[in-house]
Amino acid sequence: MKKVAAGKKAAGITDATVQLRTGKRWKEWFLLLDHIGGKKKSHRELVIFLNQRYPRLGGWWEQMITVAYEQSRGLREMHQQASGFTANVSKTIAAPLARLYRAWTEAALRIQWLPRAALTVRKATRNKSLRISWADGKTSLEVNFYAKGAGKSQVVVQHTRLADARAVARSKAYWGQRLDALKALLEK
């Protein structure tokens, strides 16, 4: 059994924070879920148990406790979600929000920093977000845009439905390089 020592993190949250917000330390939550046979239950069953037994937790903490438990027991890997694995990469760029958004939506600009990428925009909310089907036909992108002050903005790319942790590492490296190229283009 993996133990979470004082000050350690599970699902990116410290033991002290989980105790402050939920009233229990990670070890207590994990032992409780072990006691109800958590290793043999689905993610949904664990969330339902927490919701019914601890209704004041709220949905976000129910999910976080369940994910941390699954990771601690080897039932879920880091970056793994119900629909597969997810890679997240972001970049802050010295460019106005509208210009950053156009670099994604206008093919003539996009090809300069994202060459040979066959993608299909499924949904677009101007200067806010894009939902994209990726070229492989299996994975998707969620791209969000945020203003960060005068002439500065941030793009966050979430590549979802990846096959495994190796695909996450490849995706993070790829998007890190592509966003660096985007930044270089827009900050000329």
VOTORZA-124554 format. One record per residue: residue in three letters; x, y, z of N, C-alpha, C in turn. Coordinates in nm, 4 decimals. Atoms other than C-alpha are relative to their C-alpha. Layout:
residues N
[atom Ala, [X, Y, Z], [X, Y, Z], [X, Y, Z]]
...
end
This chain:
residues 188
[atom Met, [0.0841, -0.1172, 0.0000], [0.0000, 0.0000, 0.0000], [0.0885, 0.1235, 0.0000]]
[atom Lys, [-0.0733, -0.1260, 0.0005], [0.1318, 0.3406, -0.0914], [-0.0522, 0.0871, 0.1124]]
[atom Lys, [0.0392, -0.0894, -0.1081], [0.1313, 0.5821, 0.1988], [0.0274, 0.1433, -0.0409]]
[atom Val, [-0.0202, -0.1422, 0.0247], [0.0948, 0.9558, 0.1792], [0.0451, 0.0606, 0.1313]]
[atom Ala, [-0.0560, -0.0576, -0.1227], [0.3234, 1.1120, 0.4393], [-0.0451, 0.1444, 0.0143]]
[atom Ala, [0.0371, -0.1396, -0.0274], [0.2482, 1.4458, 0.6029], [0.0763, 0.0918, -0.0926]]
[atom Gly, [-0.0625, -0.0956, 0.0903], [0.3171, 1.7290, 0.3604], [0.0112, -0.0497, -0.1427]]
[atom Lys, [-0.0079, 0.0566, 0.1344], [0.3072, 1.4959, 0.0599], [-0.1268, 0.0309, -0.0768]]
[atom Lys, [0.1138, -0.0285, 0.0864], [0.0741, 1.5333, -0.2332], [-0.0603, -0.1278, -0.0556]]
[atom Ala, [0.0712, 0.1018, 0.0764], [-0.1860, 1.3099, -0.3913], [-0.0879, 0.0786, -0.0952]]
[atom Ala, [0.0758, -0.0714, 0.1037], [-0.3526, 1.4198, -0.7163], [0.0363, 0.1480, -0.0003]]
[atom Gly, [-0.0468, -0.1378, 0.0010], [-0.1449, 1.7383, -0.6830], [-0.0426, 0.0836, 0.1193]]
[atom Ile, [0.0511, -0.0732, -0.1166], [-0.2996, 1.8335, -0.3468], [0.0710, -0.0503, 0.1253]]
[atom Thr, [-0.0726, 0.0407, -0.1206], [-0.1073, 1.8358, -0.0182], [-0.0931, -0.0636, 0.1022]]
[atom Asp, [0.0726, 0.0652, -0.1086], [-0.2132, 1.6279, 0.2780], [-0.0652, 0.1047, 0.0915]]
[atom Ala, [0.0531, -0.1058, -0.0866], [-0.2591, 1.9467, 0.4824], [-0.1220, 0.0672, -0.0626]]
[atom Thr, [0.1128, -0.0632, 0.0682], [-0.4890, 2.1006, 0.2219], [-0.1224, -0.0898, -0.0001]]
[atom Val, [0.1163, 0.0891, 0.0026], [-0.7074, 1.7926, 0.1907], [-0.0622, -0.0100, 0.1389]]
[atom Gln, [0.0549, 0.0046, -0.1354], [-0.7434, 1.7792, 0.5690], [-0.0767, 0.1289, 0.0315]]
[atom Leu, [0.0659, -0.1289, -0.0243], [-0.8301, 2.1497, 0.5878], [-0.1344, 0.0079, -0.0719]]
[atom Arg, [0.1212, -0.0130, 0.0818], [-1.0911, 2.1252, 0.3109], [-0.1025, -0.1108, 0.0222]]
[atom Thr, [0.0927, 0.1134, -0.0087], [-1.2408, 1.7822, 0.3833], [-0.0139, -0.0583, 0.1409]]
[atom Gly, [0.0049, 0.0540, -0.1351], [-1.1673, 1.7064, 0.7488], [0.0767, -0.1292, 0.0182]]
[atom Lys, [-0.0785, 0.1242, -0.0086], [-0.9561, 1.3986, 0.6684], [0.1292, 0.0161, -0.0787]]
[atom Arg, [-0.1259, 0.0046, 0.0728], [-0.5980, 1.3353, 0.5610], [-0.0136, -0.1038, -0.1111]]
[atom Trp, [0.0051, 0.0974, 0.1097], [-0.5228, 1.1372, 0.2451], [-0.0047, -0.1427, 0.0524]]
[atom Lys, [-0.0051, 0.1372, -0.0519], [-0.4394, 0.8257, 0.4473], [-0.1366, -0.0437, 0.0520]]
[atom Glu, [0.1326, 0.0330, -0.0525], [-0.7784, 0.8400, 0.6192], [-0.0995, -0.0274, -0.1123]]
[atom Trp, [0.0905, 0.0228, 0.1134], [-0.9656, 0.8737, 0.2895], [0.0319, -0.1336, -0.0670]]
[atom Phe, [-0.0391, 0.1214, 0.0687], [-0.7662, 0.5905, 0.1328], [-0.0396, -0.1241, 0.0799]]
[atom Leu, [0.0389, 0.1141, -0.0834], [-0.8237, 0.3554, 0.4289], [-0.1515, -0.0190, -0.0007]]
[atom Leu, [0.1459, 0.0076, 0.0059], [-1.1956, 0.4383, 0.4248], [-0.0446, -0.0672, -0.1301]]
[atom Leu, [0.0384, 0.0583, 0.1282], [-1.2205, 0.3540, 0.0548], [0.0487, -0.1446, -0.0128]]
[atom Asp, [-0.0436, 0.1406, -0.0058], [-1.0142, 0.0373, 0.1069], [-0.1026, -0.0833, 0.0758]]
[atom His, [0.0939, 0.0712, -0.0873], [-1.2582, -0.0631, 0.3819], [-0.1300, -0.0380, -0.0728]]
[atom Ile, [0.1238, 0.0313, 0.0735], [-1.5552, -0.0513, 0.1417], [0.0280, -0.0792, -0.1286]]
[atom Gly, [-0.0350, 0.0778, 0.1195], [-1.3684, -0.2552, -0.1227], [0.0257, 0.0870, -0.1215]]
[atom Gly, [-0.0215, -0.0979, 0.1058], [-1.2664, 0.0472, -0.3267], [0.0808, -0.0485, -0.1185]]
[atom Lys, [-0.0833, 0.0485, 0.1104], [-1.0100, -0.1416, -0.5349], [-0.0821, -0.0744, -0.1049]]
[atom Lys, [0.0848, 0.0765, 0.0921], [-1.2926, -0.3423, -0.6921], [-0.1190, 0.0806, -0.0503]]
[atom Lys, [0.1124, -0.0836, 0.0409], [-1.5327, -0.0527, -0.7419], [0.0416, 0.0916, -0.1151]]
[atom Ser, [-0.0266, -0.0930, 0.1103], [-1.5627, 0.1711, -1.0452], [0.0167, 0.1410, 0.0560]]
[atom His, [-0.0156, -0.1409, -0.0371], [-1.4782, 0.5390, -1.0346], [-0.1362, 0.0565, 0.0404]]
[atom Arg, [0.1351, -0.0504, -0.0259], [-1.8491, 0.6189, -1.0486], [-0.0533, -0.0501, 0.1347]]
[atom Glu, [0.0475, 0.0558, -0.1276], [-1.9299, 0.3854, -0.7575], [0.0668, 0.0684, 0.1190]]
[atom Leu, [-0.0709, -0.0666, -0.1094], [-1.6638, 0.5503, -0.5411], [-0.0515, 0.1425, 0.0198]]
[atom Val, [0.0526, -0.1365, -0.0097], [-1.7900, 0.9004, -0.6210], [-0.1392, -0.0018, 0.0628]]
[atom Ile, [0.1357, 0.0105, -0.0567], [-2.1481, 0.7950, -0.5425], [0.0069, -0.0286, 0.1498]]
[atom Phe, [-0.0163, 0.0294, -0.1425], [-2.0346, 0.6469, -0.2104], [0.0355, 0.1272, 0.0767]]
[atom Leu, [-0.0417, -0.1232, -0.0684], [-1.8582, 0.9711, -0.1145], [-0.1135, 0.1018, 0.0036]]
[atom Asn, [0.1112, -0.0940, 0.0064], [-2.1571, 1.1767, -0.2248], [-0.1081, -0.0335, 0.1025]]
[atom Gln, [0.1051, 0.0420, -0.0935], [-2.3998, 0.9740, -0.0167], [0.0464, 0.0054, 0.1446]]
[atom Arg, [-0.0502, 0.0058, -0.1374], [-2.1816, 0.9339, 0.2903], [0.0481, 0.1354, 0.0512]]
[atom Tyr, [-0.0551, -0.1307, -0.0373], [-2.0254, 1.2830, 0.2874], [-0.0565, 0.1072, -0.0939]]
[atom Pro, [0.0642, -0.0918, 0.0954], [-2.2745, 1.5125, 0.1077], [0.0560, 0.1418, 0.0011]]
[atom Arg, [-0.0550, -0.1355, -0.0055], [-2.0964, 1.8292, 0.2199], [0.1322, 0.0149, -0.0743]]
[atom Leu, [-0.1261, -0.0078, 0.0741], [-1.7792, 1.7419, 0.0266], [-0.0156, 0.0825, -0.1270]]
[atom Gly, [0.0182, -0.0644, 0.1300], [-1.9173, 1.8635, -0.3041], [0.0644, -0.0826, -0.1097]]
[atom Gly, [-0.0438, 0.0796, 0.1143], [-1.8562, 1.7224, -0.6490], [0.1488, 0.0045, -0.0284]]
[atom Trp, [-0.1410, -0.0114, 0.0318], [-1.5068, 1.8573, -0.6953], [0.0840, -0.0866, 0.0935]]
[atom Trp, [-0.0774, 0.0800, -0.0951], [-1.3702, 1.6971, -0.3756], [-0.0313, -0.1484, -0.0139]]
[atom Glu, [0.0325, 0.1416, 0.0233], [-1.5563, 1.3722, -0.4445], [0.0871, -0.0547, -0.1126]]
[atom Gln, [-0.0830, 0.0418, 0.1133], [-1.3737, 1.3532, -0.7795], [0.1471, -0.0072, 0.0378]]
[atom Met, [-0.1421, -0.0037, -0.0346], [-1.0344, 1.4521, -0.6375], [0.0387, -0.1131, 0.0939]]
[atom Ile, [-0.0296, 0.1097, -0.0940], [-1.0496, 1.2031, -0.3513], [0.0008, -0.1324, -0.0749]]
[atom Thr, [0.0079, 0.1244, 0.0766], [-1.1535, 0.9280, -0.5916], [0.1204, -0.0156, -0.0915]]
[atom Val, [-0.1162, 0.0065, 0.0903], [-0.8797, 1.0103, -0.8450], [0.1274, -0.0272, 0.0794]]
[atom Ala, [-0.1195, 0.0215, -0.0825], [-0.6132, 1.0318, -0.5724], [0.0049, -0.1439, 0.0517]]
[atom Tyr, [0.0072, 0.1387, -0.0480], [-0.7296, 0.6981, -0.4308], [0.0382, -0.0962, -0.1127]]
[atom Glu, [-0.0285, 0.0891, 0.1126], [-0.7228, 0.5321, -0.7723], [0.1483, 0.0049, -0.0383]]
[atom Gln, [-0.1423, -0.0113, 0.0307], [-0.3735, 0.6673, -0.8396], [0.0849, -0.0674, 0.1069]]
[atom Ser, [-0.0801, 0.0582, -0.1095], [-0.2463, 0.5589, -0.4969], [-0.0058, -0.1520, 0.0010]]
[atom Arg, [0.0170, 0.1455, -0.0001], [-0.3755, 0.2057, -0.5501], [0.0350, -0.0635, -0.1338]]
[atom Gly, [-0.0409, 0.0534, 0.1297], [-0.2441, 0.1692, -0.9047], [-0.1158, -0.0277, -0.0939]]
[atom Leu, [0.1175, 0.0210, 0.0838], [-0.5931, 0.1785, -1.0557], [-0.0102, 0.1047, -0.1112]]
[atom Arg, [0.0012, -0.1096, 0.0978], [-0.5281, 0.4985, -1.2502], [0.1386, 0.0609, -0.0027]]
[atom Glu, [-0.1295, -0.0645, 0.0150], [-0.2138, 0.6528, -1.3880], [-0.0166, 0.1513, 0.0005]]
[atom Met, [-0.0010, -0.1450, 0.0096], [-0.1192, 1.0179, -1.3754], [-0.0453, 0.0386, -0.1399]]
[atom His, [0.0550, -0.0538, 0.1253], [-0.2989, 1.2133, -1.6542], [-0.1104, -0.0870, -0.0586]]
[atom Gln, [0.1039, 0.0879, 0.0520], [-0.5513, 0.9295, -1.6981], [-0.1371, 0.0481, 0.0448]]
[atom Gln, [0.1387, -0.0333, -0.0273], [-0.9198, 1.0137, -1.7213], [-0.0860, -0.1133, -0.0519]]
[atom Ala, [0.0904, 0.1057, 0.0442], [-1.2247, 0.8024, -1.7957], [0.0072, -0.0207, -0.1517]]
[atom Ser, [-0.0021, 0.0089, 0.1463], [-1.1930, 0.8791, -2.1694], [0.1408, -0.0211, -0.0560]]
[atom Gly, [-0.1377, 0.0178, 0.0451], [-0.8183, 0.8126, -2.1865], [0.0922, 0.0931, 0.0756]]
[atom Phe, [-0.0992, -0.0860, -0.0638], [-0.5122, 1.0172, -2.1040], [-0.0083, 0.1410, -0.0577]]
[atom Thr, [0.0083, -0.1401, 0.0401], [-0.4846, 1.3962, -2.1224], [0.1330, 0.0699, 0.0243]]
[atom Ala, [-0.1206, -0.0824, -0.0122], [-0.1880, 1.6261, -2.1854], [-0.0422, 0.1462, -0.0018]]
[atom Asn, [0.0287, -0.1432, -0.0076], [-0.2021, 1.9944, -2.0889], [0.1293, 0.0787, -0.0173]]
[atom Val, [-0.1146, -0.0876, 0.0234], [0.0352, 2.2617, -2.2169], [-0.0539, 0.1410, -0.0153]]
[atom Ser, [0.0440, -0.1385, 0.0152], [0.0074, 2.6391, -2.1892], [0.1193, 0.0894, -0.0305]]
[atom Lys, [-0.1051, -0.0964, 0.0328], [0.2002, 2.9416, -2.3074], [-0.0598, 0.1399, 0.0078]]
[atom Thr, [0.0375, -0.1408, -0.0028], [0.1747, 3.3128, -2.2300], [0.0829, 0.0706, -0.1069]]
[atom Ile, [-0.0613, -0.0621, 0.1173], [0.2493, 3.5256, -2.5341], [-0.0262, 0.1503, 0.0014]]
[atom Ala, [0.0138, -0.1462, 0.0063], [0.3095, 3.8986, -2.5750], [-0.0707, 0.0370, -0.1299]]
[atom Ala, [0.0839, -0.0318, 0.1163], [0.0251, 3.9410, -2.8251], [-0.1424, 0.0177, 0.0495]]
[atom Pro, [0.1405, -0.0173, -0.0401], [-0.3340, 4.0622, -2.7999], [-0.0787, -0.1291, -0.0196]]
[atom Leu, [0.0823, 0.1205, 0.0023], [-0.5974, 3.7956, -2.7441], [-0.0547, -0.0299, -0.1397]]
[atom Ala, [0.0596, 0.0202, 0.1329], [-0.7651, 3.8459, -3.0845], [0.1043, -0.0503, -0.0998]]
[atom Arg, [-0.1069, 0.0444, 0.0910], [-0.4321, 3.8006, -3.2661], [0.0389, -0.1453, 0.0282]]
[atom Leu, [-0.0303, 0.1379, -0.0376], [-0.3543, 3.4821, -3.0741], [-0.1088, -0.0938, -0.0513]]
[atom Tyr, [0.1128, 0.0817, 0.0467], [-0.7001, 3.3447, -3.1539], [0.0056, -0.0177, -0.1527]]
[atom Arg, [-0.0078, 0.0078, 0.1469], [-0.6603, 3.4281, -3.5262], [0.1131, -0.0929, -0.0452]]
[atom Ala, [-0.1111, 0.0884, 0.0363], [-0.3286, 3.2401, -3.5309], [-0.0430, -0.1465, 0.0010]]
[atom Trp, [0.0562, 0.1358, -0.0014], [-0.5336, 2.9281, -3.4579], [-0.1069, -0.0189, -0.1070]]
[atom Thr, [0.1181, 0.0167, 0.0860], [-0.8365, 2.9954, -3.6766], [0.0235, 0.0351, -0.1461]]
[atom Glu, [-0.0287, -0.0355, 0.1384], [-0.6852, 3.1471, -3.9921], [0.1102, -0.0904, -0.0540]]
[atom Ala, [-0.0909, 0.1010, 0.0536], [-0.5189, 2.8763, -4.2002], [0.1354, 0.0582, -0.0427]]
[atom Ala, [-0.1252, -0.0601, 0.0485], [-0.2580, 3.1114, -4.3524], [0.0953, 0.0317, 0.1159]]
[atom Leu, [-0.0838, -0.0239, -0.1186], [-0.1323, 3.2051, -4.0044], [0.0374, -0.1326, 0.0672]]
[atom Arg, [-0.0216, 0.1265, -0.0711], [-0.1706, 2.8582, -3.8533], [0.1100, -0.0843, -0.0642]]
[atom Ile, [-0.0992, 0.0839, 0.0684], [0.0427, 2.6877, -4.1176], [0.1431, 0.0449, 0.0292]]
[atom Gln, [-0.1340, -0.0530, -0.0294], [0.3367, 2.9113, -4.0203], [0.0579, -0.0571, 0.1294]]
[atom Trp, [-0.0513, 0.0546, -0.1263], [0.3605, 2.7599, -3.6716], [-0.0470, -0.1434, 0.0266]]
[atom Leu, [0.0542, 0.1355, -0.0162], [0.1571, 2.4371, -3.7044], [-0.0134, -0.0644, -0.1386]]
[atom Pro, [0.0056, 0.0545, 0.1361], [0.2531, 2.2950, -4.0451], [-0.0452, -0.1459, -0.0017]]
[atom Arg, [0.0416, 0.1397, 0.0240], [0.1070, 1.9715, -4.1797], [-0.0971, -0.0536, 0.1042]]
[atom Ala, [0.0964, 0.0457, -0.1002], [-0.1611, 1.9576, -3.9107], [-0.1403, 0.0015, -0.0604]]
[atom Ala, [0.1373, 0.0106, 0.0501], [-0.4924, 1.8309, -4.0426], [-0.0917, -0.0023, 0.1212]]
[atom Leu, [0.0897, -0.0081, -0.1145], [-0.7532, 1.9417, -3.7946], [-0.1356, 0.0517, -0.0447]]
[atom Thr, [0.1353, -0.0455, 0.0281], [-1.1249, 2.0091, -3.7878], [-0.0529, 0.0713, 0.1230]]
[atom Val, [0.0587, -0.0756, -0.1107], [-1.2702, 2.2831, -3.5696], [-0.1476, -0.0385, 0.0086]]
[atom Arg, [0.1396, 0.0406, -0.0221], [-1.5945, 2.1446, -3.4265], [-0.0831, 0.1119, 0.0592]]
[atom Lys, [0.0712, -0.1088, -0.0657], [-1.6855, 2.4451, -3.2156], [0.0991, 0.1116, 0.0287]]
[atom Ala, [-0.0862, -0.1154, -0.0246], [-1.5437, 2.7948, -3.1888], [-0.0791, 0.1084, 0.0711]]
[atom Thr, [0.0542, -0.1172, -0.0688], [-1.6213, 3.0712, -2.9413], [0.1068, 0.1069, -0.0127]]
[atom Arg, [-0.0984, -0.1025, 0.0376], [-1.4446, 3.3815, -3.0731], [0.0782, 0.0526, 0.1209]]
[atom Asn, [-0.0947, -0.0501, -0.1002], [-1.1395, 3.4806, -2.8657], [-0.0104, -0.0701, 0.1348]]
[atom Lys, [0.0158, 0.0710, -0.1271], [-1.2336, 3.2263, -2.6002], [0.0435, -0.1457, -0.0078]]
[atom Ser, [-0.0317, 0.1431, 0.0010], [-1.2139, 2.8610, -2.7040], [-0.0235, -0.0632, -0.1362]]
[atom Leu, [0.0179, 0.0836, 0.1183], [-1.1901, 2.6003, -2.9774], [-0.0099, -0.1445, 0.0438]]
[atom Arg, [0.0079, 0.1449, -0.0178], [-1.2933, 2.2354, -2.9821], [0.0372, -0.0590, -0.1351]]
[atom Ile, [-0.0600, 0.0449, 0.1254], [-1.0907, 2.0501, -3.2432], [0.0122, -0.1519, -0.0024]]
[atom Ser, [-0.0305, 0.1419, 0.0244], [-1.0832, 1.6972, -3.3847], [0.1388, -0.0024, -0.0609]]
[atom Trp, [-0.1381, 0.0047, 0.0446], [-0.7162, 1.6100, -3.4335], [0.0129, -0.0914, -0.1206]]
[atom Ala, [-0.0246, 0.0694, 0.1262], [-0.5694, 1.4622, -3.7517], [-0.0092, -0.1524, 0.0103]]
[atom Asp, [0.0007, 0.1456, -0.0137], [-0.5476, 1.1070, -3.6125], [-0.1414, -0.0585, 0.0031]]
[atom Gly, [0.1384, 0.0462, -0.0028], [-0.9286, 1.0882, -3.5944], [-0.0415, -0.0648, 0.1307]]
[atom Lys, [0.0289, 0.0654, -0.1273], [-0.9079, 0.9518, -3.2402], [0.0040, 0.0959, 0.1178]]
[atom Thr, [-0.0191, -0.0909, -0.1119], [-0.7992, 1.2392, -3.0189], [-0.0595, 0.1371, -0.0306]]
[atom Ser, [0.0590, -0.1327, 0.0140], [-0.9316, 1.5890, -2.9578], [0.0844, 0.1040, 0.0723]]
[atom Leu, [-0.0639, -0.1126, -0.0671], [-0.8038, 1.9304, -2.8576], [-0.1073, 0.0913, 0.0557]]
[atom Glu, [0.0776, -0.1093, -0.0571], [-0.9635, 2.1789, -2.6253], [0.1006, 0.1124, 0.0173]]
[atom Val, [-0.0925, -0.1123, -0.0029], [-0.7944, 2.5140, -2.6736], [-0.0732, 0.1191, 0.0606]]
[atom Asn, [0.0608, -0.1143, -0.0683], [-0.8724, 2.8025, -2.4387], [0.0954, 0.1177, -0.0027]]
[atom Phe, [-0.0761, -0.1238, 0.0113], [-0.7591, 3.1632, -2.4644], [-0.0375, 0.0934, 0.1140]]
[atom Tyr, [0.0224, -0.0895, -0.1138], [-0.7179, 3.4115, -2.1777], [0.0793, 0.1288, -0.0190]]
[atom Ala, [-0.0697, -0.1292, 0.0007], [-0.6337, 3.7825, -2.1732], [0.0830, 0.0082, 0.1271]]
[atom Lys, [-0.0897, -0.0121, -0.1154], [-0.3391, 3.8519, -1.9439], [0.0538, 0.1413, 0.0143]]
[atom Gly, [-0.0429, -0.1387, -0.0089], [-0.3227, 4.2289, -1.9580], [0.0172, 0.0591, -0.1381]]
[atom Ala, [-0.0161, -0.0709, 0.1267], [-0.2470, 4.4832, -2.2275], [0.1019, -0.0703, -0.0890]]
[atom Gly, [-0.0903, 0.0603, 0.0971], [-0.1006, 4.3081, -2.5296], [0.0596, -0.1324, 0.0407]]
[atom Lys, [-0.0533, 0.1266, -0.0493], [-0.0504, 3.9793, -2.3475], [-0.1161, -0.0982, 0.0160]]
[atom Ser, [0.1060, 0.0993, -0.0118], [-0.2532, 3.6563, -2.3612], [0.0594, -0.1395, 0.0185]]
[atom Gln, [-0.0429, 0.1374, -0.0279], [-0.2371, 3.2882, -2.2761], [-0.0854, -0.0968, -0.0797]]
[atom Val, [0.0708, 0.1094, 0.0655], [-0.3299, 2.9780, -2.4721], [0.0260, -0.1269, 0.0815]]
[atom Val, [-0.0098, 0.1266, -0.0716], [-0.4006, 2.6475, -2.2963], [-0.0519, -0.1098, -0.0920]]
[atom Val, [0.0363, 0.1109, 0.0876], [-0.4041, 2.3298, -2.5049], [-0.0167, -0.1247, 0.0856]]
[atom Gln, [0.0251, 0.1264, -0.0681], [-0.5616, 2.0158, -2.3633], [-0.0245, -0.1039, -0.1089]]
[atom His, [0.0094, 0.1062, 0.1000], [-0.5030, 1.7114, -2.5862], [-0.0571, -0.1229, 0.0706]]
[atom Thr, [0.0730, 0.1053, -0.0714], [-0.7535, 1.4449, -2.4816], [-0.0126, -0.1288, -0.0806]]
[atom Arg, [0.0228, 0.1337, 0.0565], [-0.8303, 1.0783, -2.5482], [0.1288, -0.0662, -0.0498]]
[atom Leu, [-0.1276, 0.0610, 0.0357], [-0.4628, 0.9843, -2.5688], [0.0046, -0.1432, 0.0525]]
[atom Ala, [-0.0005, 0.1436, -0.0293], [-0.3783, 0.6131, -2.5522], [0.0654, -0.0373, 0.1323]]
[atom Asp, [-0.0739, 0.0414, -0.1189], [-0.1298, 0.6027, -2.2641], [0.0937, 0.1116, 0.0460]]
[atom Ala, [-0.0912, -0.1003, -0.0563], [0.1308, 0.7866, -2.0574], [0.1092, 0.0398, -0.0991]]
[atom Arg, [-0.1014, -0.0338, 0.1017], [0.3861, 0.7672, -2.3424], [-0.0569, 0.1004, -0.0999]]
[atom Ala, [0.0644, -0.0945, 0.0923], [0.1379, 0.9451, -2.5702], [-0.0117, 0.1379, 0.0645]]
[atom Val, [0.0051, -0.1278, -0.0725], [0.1006, 1.2143, -2.3013], [0.1354, 0.0701, -0.0124]]
[atom Ala, [-0.1344, -0.0585, 0.0078], [0.4776, 1.2699, -2.2971], [0.0285, 0.0525, -0.1410]]
[atom Arg, [-0.0208, -0.0446, 0.1386], [0.4904, 1.2888, -2.6794], [-0.0833, 0.1243, -0.0294]]
[atom Ser, [0.0889, -0.1138, 0.0248], [0.1938, 1.5261, -2.6879], [0.0518, 0.1263, 0.0683]]
[atom Lys, [-0.0536, -0.1170, -0.0715], [0.3426, 1.7555, -2.4227], [0.1221, 0.0568, -0.0717]]
[atom Ala, [-0.1192, -0.0457, 0.0719], [0.6722, 1.7709, -2.6117], [-0.0403, 0.0685, -0.1312]]
[atom Tyr, [0.0447, -0.0555, 0.1275], [0.4968, 1.8343, -2.9444], [-0.0639, 0.1374, 0.0198]]
[atom Trp, [0.0689, -0.1273, -0.0203], [0.2677, 2.1076, -2.8104], [0.0919, 0.1055, 0.0616]]
[atom Gly, [-0.0979, -0.0949, -0.0513], [0.5533, 2.2664, -2.6172], [0.0779, 0.0642, -0.1140]]
[atom Gln, [-0.0741, -0.0508, 0.1160], [0.7489, 2.2982, -2.9431], [-0.0882, 0.0885, -0.0880]]
[atom Arg, [0.0905, -0.0758, 0.0876], [0.4487, 2.4182, -3.1443], [-0.0377, 0.1342, 0.0630]]
[atom Leu, [0.0335, -0.1270, -0.0653], [0.3539, 2.6815, -2.8853], [0.1204, 0.0927, 0.0064]]
[atom Asp, [-0.1204, -0.0831, 0.0089], [0.7149, 2.8012, -2.8787], [0.0084, 0.0640, -0.1388]]
[atom Ala, [-0.0014, -0.0524, 0.1365], [0.6912, 2.8406, -3.2578], [-0.1080, 0.1079, -0.0172]]
[atom Leu, [0.1073, -0.1001, 0.0031], [0.3596, 3.0265, -3.2185], [0.0446, 0.1288, 0.0675]]
[atom Lys, [-0.0486, -0.1175, -0.0736], [0.5151, 3.2584, -2.9621], [0.1018, 0.0762, -0.0838]]
[atom Ala, [-0.1019, -0.0644, 0.0831], [0.8132, 3.3285, -3.1897], [-0.0649, 0.0750, -0.1163]]
[atom Leu, [0.0697, -0.0643, 0.1112], [0.5763, 3.4095, -3.4780], [-0.0716, 0.1269, 0.0446]]
[atom Leu, [0.0825, -0.1127, -0.0425], [0.3509, 3.6428, -3.2804], [0.0791, 0.1101, 0.0698]]
[atom Glu, [-0.0800, -0.1007, -0.0706], [0.6270, 3.8201, -3.0882], [0.1081, 0.0613, -0.0875]]
[atom Lys, [-0.0974, -0.0599, 0.0931], [0.8240, 3.9218, -3.4025], [-0.0065, 0.1506, 0.0074]]
end
